Amino acid sequence: MSEHQLLQRITMNPKVMTGKPVIRGTRLTVQYILNLLAKGASLADILEEYDGLTSEDLQACLLFAANMLESMAFMPLAREVA
């Protein structure tokens, strides 16, 4: 599946979850999925818990997040002292 096809699985609509990016056809936000992964849930755990989700949906969340980070500029909050 191409990156474009994966990203089509993520939608943003101001009437759904206040416009946050969600997995198409759900109210599961990309942020929620990333938080589950960050707290130790496996992809298999998430797929088991949420019927109808696919591994491509989870891959789309990761790709969406990676693309968002790629387009951001980062500046240090504090200068490191050597």
N, C-alpha and C positions, 0 to 999 in steps of 0.2 A: 504494500500500500504506500502510495507517495505521501510526502509531507503535506501537500495540499489537501489530499483526501483525508488525512488524519485531522488536520486543523479544521476541516468542515464539521467535525464532530463536536467542536466547541462553539457555543453561541453566546451572544450577549444581547439581552433585551431588557430595557429599563423596567418592564413589567414583571420580570422574573428575577427574583433574588436581588432586587434593586440594581440590576444591570451588571452584576458580577458575571464573569465567564463561567458557564455551566456546561456540563455534558448534555448534548442535544437530547431533548425528550425527557430530561430529568430536572430535578432541583438540586442536584449535587454539584457544588461549585468546585472549580479547579483547586481553589485554596483548601477546601475541605479534604479533598483527595490527597493533596500534598501533605497536609497536616497528619493524616492517617499514616502515610508512609514515613514521615519524619518521626512519628511516635512508635515506629517499629512494626506496623502492620505490613504483612507481605501482600504482594499482588494477589496471590491466591486467597488470602483472608478477605480482601475487599471484594473480589469476585464472588466469593461464597456468601458474603453478607448482603450484597445488593444484586438481586435477581435482575437479569436483563443487561447488566454491564458486561462489556467484553474487554479482552486484553487490549484491543485497539483503542477503546475509550480511555483506558489508563495511560497508554502510550501517548495518546493525544494530549492528555493533561501535562505529561512531562515535556513534550515537545512545545506546547504553548508556553509553559513556564520558562523553558530554555530560550525561546525566541524573545520573550519579554525581557529577560535579563540581558540578552545580547544587545538590545536596543537602548539600554540604560547606560548613562554615564555615572561612574562612581567617584566620589571624593571622600578622602579619609575624614573622619569626624575629629580626630586628634592626631597630632604629629607624633610619630614614634621617636623616642629618645634613645640614641645608641650608647 
